[in-house]
Amino acid sequence: QVQLVESGGGLVQAGGSLRLSCAASGSIFTIAKMGWYRQAPGKQRDLVATVTTRGTTNYADSVKGRFTISRDNVKNTVYLQMNSLKPEDTAIYYCNADQYVAYGGNGYWGQGTQVTVSS
């Protein structure tokens, strides 16, 4: 089992910045990849960014150059630095952790944190 706790959401003006944090606990050694997804009202949950245990990152085209995902393996925490925020970035942001297939390949989600960008 893996538990994820997010923090750092809030209200910010367009052009501003926020940093989200996701602290993982439990069976940390089973995690292959962690990332952030977001869901706006009435829309599906979409990928924002992911990072593997080896540090390989992947970003949605809409956030490339503005968002940076990083991982602190000592603190078992993943961060999402969001710069140059736009109103269309408004959504609930969810942390995700995917296990290695050898450990079951399960996916875990945090409770979500609201990010609101005002114009």
ABEGO torsion letter per residue (X at the ends): XBBBBBBGBEBBBBGBBBBBBBBBBEBAAABABBBBBBBBBGBBBBBABBBBAAGBBBBBAAABGABBBBBBAAAGBBBBBBBGBBAAABBBBBBBBBBBAAAGGBBBBBAEBBBBBBX
